[in-house]
């Protein structure tokens, strides 16, 4: 059995910011066709471009739940530009690591944030520097050897 850090176990058993935001500034859904897991991320962004609230719903494995929980914690209070720095690596570091076979699960969180930011940018006709059009399905790209 892969060893999970205490932080992963904590965010898995007690995930933060689960739910939906009514009337969100941006919402993004991504899935991984390989494992069938799906994550939806909601963002509430104020007029200054600061993320006031982030919520998620994840239909997926424990690592996907823990990473989405941590990702929402990390993007709150940040600008949309700063939120791009919340990469899957940053999320994994904040969780004290993930077993190698679970690294792809953290990509779901990163892509879900990007998809929600993309939606926000489209709604407001703005461009977020460095943000690329999100993939609907993260397994479009080869991930690991599994
Ligand atoms: Fe699918 Fe973790 S196994 S996201």
Backbone and ligand atoms as CSV (ligand in chain L), in Angstrom:
chain,resi,resn,atom,element,x,y,z
A,1,UNK,N,N,0.853,-1.200,0.000
A,1,UNK,CA,C,0.000,0.000,0.000
A,1,UNK,C,C,0.881,1.238,0.000
A,2,UNK,N,N,0.590,2.190,-0.905
A,2,UNK,CA,C,1.433,3.392,-0.914
A,2,UNK,C,C,1.249,4.180,0.377
A,3,UNK,N,N,2.336,4.813,0.798
A,3,UNK,CA,C,2.262,5.583,2.037
A,3,UNK,C,C,1.795,7.001,1.729
A,4,UNK,N,N,0.782,7.436,2.434
A,4,UNK,CA,C,0.289,8.806,2.276
A,4,UNK,C,C,0.743,9.634,3.466
A,5,UNK,N,N,1.081,10.892,3.183
A,5,UNK,CA,C,1.501,11.784,4.266
A,5,UNK,C,C,0.301,12.092,5.162
A,6,UNK,N,N,0.606,12.585,6.345
A,6,UNK,CA,C,-0.483,12.956,7.267
A,6,UNK,C,C,-1.366,14.043,6.660
A,7,UNK,N,N,-0.722,14.962,5.917
A,7,UNK,CA,C,-1.503,16.053,5.321
A,7,UNK,C,C,-2.464,15.537,4.260
A,8,UNK,N,N,-2.013,14.567,3.476
A,8,UNK,CA,C,-2.902,13.981,2.469
A,8,UNK,C,C,-4.089,13.319,3.173
A,9,UNK,N,N,-3.793,12.557,4.218
A,9,UNK,CA,C,-4.865,11.885,4.945
A,9,UNK,C,C,-5.835,12.899,5.551
A,10,UNK,N,N,-5.282,13.994,6.057
A,10,UNK,CA,C,-6.109,15.034,6.664
A,10,UNK,C,C,-7.052,15.661,5.625
A,11,UNK,N,N,-6.495,16.017,4.461
A,11,UNK,CA,C,-7.331,16.664,3.436
A,11,UNK,C,C,-8.285,15.681,2.775
A,12,UNK,N,N,-7.928,14.393,2.826
A,12,UNK,CA,C,-8.827,13.384,2.268
A,12,UNK,C,C,-10.007,13.142,3.213
A,13,UNK,N,N,-9.714,13.021,4.506
A,13,UNK,CA,C,-10.795,12.707,5.443
A,13,UNK,C,C,-11.591,13.961,5.822
A,14,UNK,N,N,-10.966,15.119,5.694
A,14,UNK,CA,C,-11.627,16.362,6.084
A,14,UNK,C,C,-11.392,17.432,5.017
A,15,UNK,N,N,-11.916,17.196,3.793
A,15,UNK,CA,C,-11.606,18.120,2.703
A,15,UNK,C,C,-12.184,19.522,2.943
A,16,UNK,N,N,-11.409,20.532,2.583
A,16,UNK,CA,C,-11.836,21.927,2.734
A,16,UNK,C,C,-12.545,22.384,1.452
A,17,UNK,N,N,-13.489,23.280,1.639
A,17,UNK,CA,C,-14.113,23.976,0.494
A,17,UNK,C,C,-14.829,23.053,-0.493
A,18,UNK,N,N,-15.487,22.049,0.034
A,18,UNK,CA,C,-16.287,21.182,-0.838
A,18,UNK,C,C,-17.613,21.868,-1.126
A,19,UNK,N,N,-18.057,21.809,-2.344
A,19,UNK,CA,C,-19.367,22.347,-2.672
A,19,UNK,C,C,-19.354,23.136,-3.956
A,20,UNK,N,N,-20.363,24.003,-4.085
A,20,UNK,CA,C,-20.491,24.803,-5.293
A,20,UNK,C,C,-20.541,26.261,-4.904
A,21,UNK,N,N,-20.239,27.131,-5.846
A,21,UNK,CA,C,-20.459,28.557,-5.660
A,21,UNK,C,C,-21.591,28.932,-6.610
A,22,UNK,N,N,-22.611,29.558,-6.046
A,22,UNK,CA,C,-23.710,29.994,-6.882
A,22,UNK,C,C,-23.251,31.213,-7.656
A,23,UNK,N,N,-23.522,31.233,-8.944
A,23,UNK,CA,C,-23.123,32.379,-9.733
A,23,UNK,C,C,-21.602,32.617,-9.673
A,24,UNK,N,N,-20.816,31.649,-10.018
A,24,UNK,CA,C,-19.356,31.788,-9.891
A,24,UNK,C,C,-18.779,32.718,-10.958
A,25,UNK,N,N,-17.586,33.234,-10.697
A,25,UNK,CA,C,-16.890,34.044,-11.700
A,25,UNK,C,C,-16.328,33.154,-12.789
A,26,UNK,N,N,-16.029,31.932,-12.407
A,26,UNK,CA,C,-15.514,30.977,-13.375
A,26,UNK,C,C,-15.690,29.576,-12.840
A,27,UNK,N,N,-15.964,28.658,-13.748
A,27,UNK,CA,C,-16.085,27.261,-13.330
A,27,UNK,C,C,-15.439,26.386,-14.399
A,28,UNK,N,N,-14.745,25.374,-13.951
A,28,UNK,CA,C,-14.068,24.501,-14.906
A,28,UNK,C,C,-14.183,23.057,-14.492
A,29,UNK,N,N,-14.392,22.194,-15.472
A,29,UNK,CA,C,-14.501,20.764,-15.193
A,29,UNK,C,C,-13.471,20.021,-16.032
A,30,UNK,N,N,-12.753,19.161,-15.385
A,30,UNK,CA,C,-11.809,18.327,-16.133
A,30,UNK,C,C,-11.960,16.880,-15.678
A,31,UNK,N,N,-11.572,15.999,-16.560
A,31,UNK,CA,C,-11.660,14.587,-16.231
A,31,UNK,C,C,-10.432,13.850,-16.707
A,32,UNK,N,N,-10.275,12.693,-16.180
A,32,UNK,CA,C,-9.209,11.810,-16.635
A,32,UNK,C,C,-9.875,10.538,-17.152
A,33,UNK,N,N,-9.880,10.406,-18.466
A,33,UNK,CA,C,-10.610,9.299,-19.076
A,33,UNK,C,C,-10.070,7.941,-18.619
A,34,UNK,N,N,-8.801,7.928,-18.282
A,34,UNK,CA,C,-8.173,6.665,-17.898
A,34,UNK,C,C,-8.793,6.082,-16.630
A,35,UNK,N,N,-8.902,6.919,-15.589
A,35,UNK,CA,C,-9.428,6.398,-14.332
A,35,UNK,C,C,-10.893,6.775,-14.154
A,36,UNK,N,N,-11.388,7.696,-15.007
A,36,UNK,CA,C,-12.783,8.088,-14.923
A,36,UNK,C,C,-13.073,9.149,-13.884
A,37,UNK,N,N,-12.034,9.695,-13.266
A,37,UNK,CA,C,-12.254,10.682,-12.214
A,37,UNK,C,C,-12.517,12.067,-12.803
A,38,UNK,N,N,-13.372,12.812,-12.113
A,38,UNK,CA,C,-13.814,14.119,-12.600
A,38,UNK,C,C,-13.697,15.141,-11.480
A,39,UNK,N,N,-13.259,16.336,-11.831
A,39,UNK,CA,C,-13.153,17.408,-10.841
A,39,UNK,C,C,-13.752,18.682,-11.402
A,40,UNK,N,N,-14.545,19.343,-10.575
A,40,UNK,CA,C,-15.111,20.635,-10.982
A,40,UNK,C,C,-14.688,21.693,-9.972
A,41,UNK,N,N,-14.198,22.796,-10.486
A,41,UNK,CA,C,-13.677,23.866,-9.630
A,41,UNK,C,C,-14.479,25.149,-9.876
A,42,UNK,N,N,-14.911,25.765,-8.791
A,42,UNK,CA,C,-15.657,27.032,-8.865
A,42,UNK,C,C,-14.814,28.140,-8.242
A,43,UNK,N,N,-14.763,29.288,-8.898
A,43,UNK,CA,C,-14.006,30.411,-8.345
A,43,UNK,C,C,-14.895,31.640,-8.250
A,44,UNK,N,N,-14.741,32.355,-7.135
A,44,UNK,CA,C,-15.392,33.654,-6.986
A,44,UNK,C,C,-14.276,34.700,-6.981
A,45,UNK,N,N,-14.257,35.547,-8.000
A,45,UNK,CA,C,-13.155,36.496,-8.187
A,45,UNK,C,C,-13.709,37.919,-8.125
A,46,UNK,N,N,-13.091,38.762,-7.306
A,46,UNK,CA,C,-13.630,40.118,-7.152
A,46,UNK,C,C,-13.132,41.055,-8.257
A,47,UNK,N,N,-13.556,42.329,-8.186
A,47,UNK,CA,C,-13.249,43.279,-9.256
A,47,UNK,C,C,-11.756,43.553,-9.389
A,48,UNK,N,N,-11.006,43.273,-8.341
A,48,UNK,CA,C,-9.559,43.477,-8.406
A,48,UNK,C,C,-8.817,42.229,-8.885
A,49,UNK,N,N,-9.586,41.239,-9.306
A,49,UNK,CA,C,-8.950,40.023,-9.804
A,49,UNK,C,C,-8.402,39.142,-8.696
A,50,UNK,N,N,-8.960,39.291,-7.503
A,50,UNK,CA,C,-8.504,38.466,-6.378
A,50,UNK,C,C,-9.530,37.366,-6.105
A,51,UNK,N,N,-9.016,36.162,-5.953
A,51,UNK,CA,C,-9.891,35.015,-5.728
A,51,UNK,C,C,-10.376,35.038,-4.275
A,52,UNK,N,N,-11.665,35.286,-4.124
A,52,UNK,CA,C,-12.241,35.382,-2.783
A,52,UNK,C,C,-12.628,34.014,-2.250
A,53,UNK,N,N,-13.075,33.184,-3.167
A,53,UNK,CA,C,-13.547,31.876,-2.725
A,53,UNK,C,C,-13.281,30.835,-3.808
A,54,UNK,N,N,-12.969,29.649,-3.374
A,54,UNK,CA,C,-12.783,28.534,-4.308
A,54,UNK,C,C,-13.454,27.311,-3.712
A,55,UNK,N,N,-14.251,26.647,-4.510
A,55,UNK,CA,C,-14.913,25.427,-4.041
A,55,UNK,C,C,-14.796,24.356,-5.096
A,56,UNK,N,N,-14.912,23.126,-4.666
A,56,UNK,CA,C,-14.759,22.047,-5.640
A,56,UNK,C,C,-15.688,20.884,-5.350
A,57,UNK,N,N,-15.869,20.126,-6.417
A,57,UNK,CA,C,-16.547,18.835,-6.296
A,57,UNK,C,C,-15.696,17.845,-7.048
A,58,UNK,N,N,-15.334,16.801,-6.399
A,58,UNK,CA,C,-14.495,15.800,-7.052
A,58,UNK,C,C,-15.138,14.436,-6.943
A,59,UNK,N,N,-15.309,13.833,-8.094
A,59,UNK,CA,C,-15.763,12.453,-8.135
A,59,UNK,C,C,-14.520,11.656,-8.470
A,60,UNK,N,N,-13.805,11.267,-7.436
A,60,UNK,CA,C,-12.544,10.634,-7.751
A,60,UNK,C,C,-11.867,10.010,-6.560
A,61,UNK,N,N,-10.631,9.647,-6.767
A,61,UNK,CA,C,-9.876,8.916,-5.763
A,61,UNK,C,C,-9.478,9.833,-4.602
A,62,UNK,N,N,-8.949,9.230,-3.566
A,62,UNK,CA,C,-8.561,9.983,-2.377
A,62,UNK,C,C,-7.519,11.047,-2.657
A,63,UNK,N,N,-6.559,10.723,-3.510
A,63,UNK,CA,C,-5.512,11.699,-3.828
A,63,UNK,C,C,-6.088,12.881,-4.604
A,64,UNK,N,N,-7.071,12.608,-5.460
A,64,UNK,CA,C,-7.709,13.699,-6.211
A,64,UNK,C,C,-8.481,14.607,-5.256
A,65,UNK,N,N,-9.131,14.019,-4.263
A,65,UNK,CA,C,-9.879,14.817,-3.285
A,65,UNK,C,C,-8.918,15.652,-2.441
A,66,UNK,N,N,-7.844,15.031,-1.972
A,66,UNK,CA,C,-6.874,15.753,-1.152
A,66,UNK,C,C,-6.217,16.887,-1.940
A,67,UNK,N,N,-5.887,16.636,-3.218
A,67,UNK,CA,C,-5.229,17.696,-3.987
A,67,UNK,C,C,-6.209,18.815,-4.335
A,68,UNK,N,N,-7.459,18.486,-4.607
A,68,UNK,CA,C,-8.388,19.584,-4.902
A,68,UNK,C,C,-8.640,20.408,-3.652
A,69,UNK,N,N,-8.731,19.743,-2.499
A,69,UNK,CA,C,-8.908,20.466,-1.244
A,69,UNK,C,C,-7.743,21.429,-1.007
A,70,UNK,N,N,-6.528,20.922,-1.132
A,70,UNK,CA,C,-5.356,21.770,-0.917
A,70,UNK,C,C,-5.282,22.884,-1.968
A,71,UNK,N,N,-5.634,22.561,-3.218
A,71,UNK,CA,C,-5.572,23.567,-4.286
A,71,UNK,C,C,-6.510,24.732,-3.988
A,72,UNK,N,N,-7.717,24.445,-3.476
A,72,UNK,CA,C,-8.642,25.541,-3.167
A,72,UNK,C,C,-8.073,26.413,-2.053
A,73,UNK,N,N,-7.404,25.775,-1.077
A,73,UNK,CA,C,-6.799,26.548,0.004
A,73,UNK,C,C,-5.692,27.461,-0.531
A,74,UNK,N,N,-4.932,26.941,-1.490
A,74,UNK,CA,C,-3.786,27.696,-1.998
A,74,UNK,C,C,-4.190,28.856,-2.902
A,75,UNK,N,N,-5.286,28.738,-3.628
A,75,UNK,CA,C,-5.646,29.836,-4.550
A,75,UNK,C,C,-6.441,30.949,-3.862
A,76,UNK,N,N,-7.036,30.654,-2.738
A,76,UNK,CA,C,-7.838,31.684,-2.057
A,76,UNK,C,C,-6.965,32.851,-1.631
A,77,UNK,N,N,-7.444,34.054,-1.925
A,77,UNK,CA,C,-6.710,35.253,-1.536
A,77,UNK,C,C,-5.636,35.647,-2.539
A,78,UNK,N,N,-5.475,34.852,-3.568
A,78,UNK,CA,C,-4.460,35.175,-4.571
A,78,UNK,C,C,-5.087,35.870,-5.773
A,79,UNK,N,N,-4.243,36.541,-6.537
A,79,UNK,CA,C,-4.716,37.108,-7.801
A,79,UNK,C,C,-4.795,35.974,-8.822
A,80,UNK,N,N,-5.508,36.246,-9.917
A,80,UNK,CA,C,-5.613,35.202,-10.941
A,80,UNK,C,C,-4.231,34.861,-11.478
A,81,UNK,N,N,-3.377,35.862,-11.568
A,81,UNK,CA,C,-2.017,35.614,-12.053
A,81,UNK,C,C,-1.251,34.706,-11.088
A,82,UNK,N,N,-1.389,35.003,-9.805
A,82,UNK,CA,C,-0.692,34.183,-8.794
A,82,UNK,C,C,-1.247,32.755,-8.763
A,83,UNK,N,N,-2.525,32.631,-9.094
A,83,UNK,CA,C,-3.147,31.302,-9.044
A,83,UNK,C,C,-2.510,30.357,-10.058
A,84,UNK,N,N,-1.918,30.931,-11.100
A,84,UNK,CA,C,-1.234,30.085,-12.090
A,84,UNK,C,C,-0.009,29.404,-11.492
A,85,UNK,N,N,0.491,29.975,-10.399
A,85,UNK,CA,C,1.652,29.359,-9.746
A,85,UNK,C,C,1.263,28.161,-8.879
A,86,UNK,N,N,-0.042,27.985,-8.706
A,86,UNK,CA,C,-0.498,26.815,-7.951
A,86,UNK,C,C,-0.505,25.620,-8.906
A,87,UNK,N,N,0.668,25.124,-9.154
A,87,UNK,CA,C,0.824,23.987,-10.067
A,87,UNK,C,C,0.613,22.693,-9.293
A,88,UNK,N,N,0.577,21.602,-10.025
A,88,UNK,CA,C,0.415,20.325,-9.322
A,88,UNK,C,C,1.606,20.063,-8.400
A,89,UNK,N,N,2.780,20.570,-8.803
A,89,UNK,CA,C,3.957,20.403,-7.938
A,89,UNK,C,C,3.785,21.172,-6.636
A,90,UNK,N,N,3.285,22.414,-6.757
A,90,UNK,CA,C,3.088,23.232,-5.563
A,90,UNK,C,C,2.077,22.578,-4.629
A,91,UNK,N,N,1.026,22.011,-5.223
A,91,UNK,CA,C,-0.002,21.358,-4.413
A,91,UNK,C,C,0.581,20.114,-3.724
A,92,UNK,N,N,1.363,19.363,-4.478
A,92,UNK,CA,C,1.964,18.157,-3.890
A,92,UNK,C,C,2.930,18.520,-2.764
A,93,UNK,N,N,3.708,19.581,-2.981
A,93,UNK,CA,C,4.640,20.000,-1.932
A,93,UNK,C,C,3.892,20.400,-0.672
A,94,UNK,N,N,2.788,21.121,-0.869
A,94,UNK,CA,C,2.002,21.559,0.281
A,94,UNK,C,C,1.412,20.372,1.037
A,95,UNK,N,N,1.262,19.262,0.329
A,95,UNK,CA,C,0.711,18.045,0.957
A,95,UNK,C,C,1.812,17.103,1.439
A,96,UNK,N,N,3.052,17.566,1.392
A,96,UNK,CA,C,4.207,16.716,1.760
A,96,UNK,C,C,4.336,15.495,0.872
A,97,UNK,N,N,3.970,15.673,-0.404
A,97,UNK,CA,C,4.225,14.632,-1.389
A,97,UNK,C,C,3.086,13.657,-1.594
A,98,UNK,N,N,3.165,12.967,-2.731
A,98,UNK,CA,C,2.204,11.917,-3.071
A,98,UNK,C,C,3.006,10.713,-3.561
A,99,UNK,N,N,2.484,9.521,-3.389
A,99,UNK,CA,C,3.175,8.364,-3.970
A,99,UNK,C,C,3.247,8.542,-5.492
A,100,UNK,N,N,4.336,8.094,-6.115
A,100,UNK,CA,C,4.523,8.315,-7.560
A,100,UNK,C,C,3.324,7.903,-8.416
A,101,UNK,N,N,2.659,6.814,-8.087
A,101,UNK,CA,C,1.534,6.371,-8.924
A,101,UNK,C,C,0.334,7.309,-8.812
A,102,UNK,N,N,0.393,8.243,-7.856
A,102,UNK,CA,C,-0.735,9.146,-7.643
A,102,UNK,C,C,-0.458,10.575,-8.128
A,103,UNK,N,N,0.705,10.764,-8.722
A,103,UNK,CA,C,1.067,12.117,-9.167
A,103,UNK,C,C,0.070,12.637,-10.201
A,104,UNK,N,N,-0.398,11.754,-11.077
A,104,UNK,CA,C,-1.313,12.223,-12.130
A,104,UNK,C,C,-2.606,12.795,-11.545
A,105,UNK,N,N,-2.981,12.335,-10.358
A,105,UNK,CA,C,-4.211,12.829,-9.734
A,105,UNK,C,C,-4.094,14.328,-9.429
A,106,UNK,N,N,-2.874,14.762,-9.101
A,106,UNK,CA,C,-2.687,16.172,-8.763
A,106,UNK,C,C,-2.780,17.042,-10.016
A,107,UNK,N,N,-2.570,16.449,-11.189
A,107,UNK,CA,C,-2.719,17.211,-12.430
A,107,UNK,C,C,-4.165,17.633,-12.645
A,108,UNK,N,N,-5.063,16.816,-12.146
A,108,UNK,CA,C,-6.488,17.122,-12.270
A,108,UNK,C,C,-6.784,18.452,-11.565
A,109,UNK,N,N,-6.194,18.657,-10.391
A,109,UNK,CA,C,-6.418,19.896,-9.634
A,109,UNK,C,C,-5.864,21.095,-10.392
A,110,UNK,N,N,-4.660,20.948,-10.907
A,110,UNK,CA,C,-4.056,22.058,-11.649
A,110,UNK,C,C,-4.898,22.402,-12.875
A,111,UNK,N,N,-5.317,21.397,-13.605
A,111,UNK,CA,C,-6.103,21.643,-14.812
A,111,UNK,C,C,-7.483,22.213,-14.483
A,112,UNK,N,N,-8.043,21.785,-13.368
A,112,UNK,CA,C,-9.362,22.307,-12.993
A,112,UNK,C,C,-9.273,23.802,-12.665
A,113,UNK,N,N,-8.196,24.204,-11.997
A,113,UNK,CA,C,-7.991,25.633,-11.723
A,113,UNK,C,C,-7.848,26.383,-13.046
A,114,UNK,N,N,-7.040,25.848,-13.928
A,114,UNK,CA,C,-6.832,26.509,-15.219
A,114,UNK,C,C,-8.138,26.616,-16.002
A,115,UNK,N,N,-8.933,25.563,-15.965
A,115,UNK,CA,C,-10.198,25.578,-16.696
A,115,UNK,C,C,-11.142,26.638,-16.124
A,116,UNK,N,N,-11.155,26.782,-14.795
A,116,UNK,CA,C,-12.018,27.793,-14.162
A,116,UNK,C,C,-11.506,29.206,-14.479
A,117,UNK,N,N,-10.199,29.373,-14.489
A,117,UNK,CA,C,-9.617,30.683,-14.830
A,117,UNK,C,C,-9.884,31.020,-16.293
A,118,UNK,N,N,-9.820,30.027,-17.138
A,118,UNK,CA,C,-10.089,30.219,-18.566
A,118,UNK,C,C,-11.535,30.687,-18.765
A,119,UNK,N,N,-12.430,30.040,-18.053
A,119,UNK,CA,C,-13.849,30.405,-18.119
A,119,UNK,C,C,-14.040,31.850,-17.654
A,120,UNK,N,N,-13.378,32.213,-16.560
A,120,UNK,CA,C,-13.443,33.584,-16.025
A,120,UNK,C,C,-12.925,34.582,-17.062
A,121,UNK,N,N,-11.798,34.259,-17.693
A,121,UNK,CA,C,-11.203,35.154,-18.691
A,121,UNK,C,C,-12.135,35.320,-19.890
A,122,UNK,N,N,-12.737,34.228,-20.314
A,122,UNK,CA,C,-13.651,34.298,-21.460
A,122,UNK,C,C,-14.884,35.131,-21.143
A,123,UNK,N,N,-15.416,34.938,-19.952
A,123,UNK,CA,C,-16.607,35.701,-19.567
A,123,UNK,C,C,-16.324,37.195,-19.527
A,124,UNK,N,N,-15.096,37.548,-19.142
A,124,UNK,CA,C,-14.750,38.965,-18.977
A,124,UNK,C,C,-13.943,39.522,-20.144
A,125,UNK,N,N,-13.779,38.710,-21.169
A,125,UNK,CA,C,-13.023,39.127,-22.358
A,125,UNK,C,C,-11.647,39.663,-21.991
A,126,UNK,N,N,-10.966,38.943,-21.131
A,126,UNK,CA,C,-9.609,39.334,-20.772
A,126,UNK,C,C,-8.666,38.172,-21.073
A,127,UNK,N,N,-7.397,38.512,-21.045
A,127,UNK,CA,C,-6.406,37.468,-21.264
A,127,UNK,C,C,-5.583,37.338,-19.995
A,128,UNK,N,N,-5.393,36.140,-19.539
A,128,UNK,CA,C,-4.533,35.913,-18.383
A,128,UNK,C,C,-3.205,35.409,-18.927
A,129,UNK,N,N,-2.192,36.236,-18.709
A,129,UNK,CA,C,-0.894,35.914,-19.282
A,129,UNK,C,C,-0.377,34.566,-18.787
A,130,UNK,N,N,0.007,33.736,-19.723
A,130,UNK,CA,C,0.588,32.445,-19.347
A,130,UNK,C,C,-0.440,31.336,-19.231
A,131,UNK,N,N,-1.713,31.686,-19.357
A,131,UNK,CA,C,-2.760,30.657,-19.240
A,131,UNK,C,C,-3.076,30.089,-20.615
A,132,UNK,N,N,-2.948,28.800,-20.724
A,132,UNK,CA,C,-3.257,28.152,-21.993
A,132,UNK,C,C,-4.614,27.486,-21.924
A,133,UNK,N,N,-5.210,27.355,-23.086
A,133,UNK,CA,C,-6.536,26.719,-23.140
A,133,UNK,C,C,-6.458,25.354,-22.455
A,134,UNK,N,N,-7.317,25.133,-21.483
A,134,UNK,CA,C,-7.225,23.879,-20.728
A,134,UNK,C,C,-7.658,22.677,-21.553
A,135,UNK,N,N,-7.142,21.554,-21.171
A,135,UNK,CA,C,-7.556,20.322,-21.823
A,135,UNK,C,C,-8.787,19.808,-21.110
A,136,UNK,N,N,-9.697,19.266,-21.887
A,136,UNK,CA,C,-10.904,18.731,-21.264
A,136,UNK,C,C,-10.584,17.422,-20.556
A,137,UNK,N,N,-9.553,16.784,-21.036
A,137,UNK,CA,C,-9.240,15.459,-20.515
A,137,UNK,C,C,-7.732,15.358,-20.333
A,138,UNK,N,N,-7.294,15.232,-19.088
A,138,UNK,CA,C,-5.860,15.296,-18.853
A,138,UNK,C,C,-5.123,14.090,-19.415
A,139,UNK,N,N,-5.826,13.026,-19.736
A,139,UNK,CA,C,-5.104,11.873,-20.261
A,139,UNK,C,C,-4.817,12.024,-21.756
A,140,UNK,N,N,-5.162,13.195,-22.334
A,140,UNK,CA,C,-4.750,13.463,-23.708
A,140,UNK,C,C,-3.227,13.437,-23.798
A,141,UNK,N,N,-2.606,13.718,-22.679
A,141,UNK,CA,C,-1.151,13.703,-22.646
A,141,UNK,C,C,-0.694,12.454,-21.906
A,142,UNK,N,N,0.377,11.856,-22.374
A,142,UNK,CA,C,0.842,10.668,-21.662
A,142,UNK,C,C,1.256,11.017,-20.243
A,143,UNK,N,N,0.830,10.223,-19.294
A,143,UNK,CA,C,1.200,10.469,-17.912
A,143,UNK,C,C,1.844,9.216,-17.347
A,144,UNK,N,N,3.110,9.331,-17.049
A,144,UNK,CA,C,3.824,8.223,-16.436
A,144,UNK,C,C,3.829,6.985,-17.322
A,145,UNK,N,N,4.042,5.868,-16.738
A,145,UNK,CA,C,4.123,4.628,-17.490
A,145,UNK,C,C,2.933,3.736,-17.215
A,146,UNK,N,N,1.966,4.230,-16.486
A,146,UNK,CA,C,0.884,3.310,-16.086
A,146,UNK,C,C,-0.148,3.091,-17.178
L,1,LIG,FE1,FE,-7.985,9.105,-10.978
L,1,LIG,FE2,FE,-6.580,9.628,-8.869
L,1,LIG,S1,S,-6.926,7.702,-9.751
L,1,LIG,S2,S,-7.495,11.006,-10.198
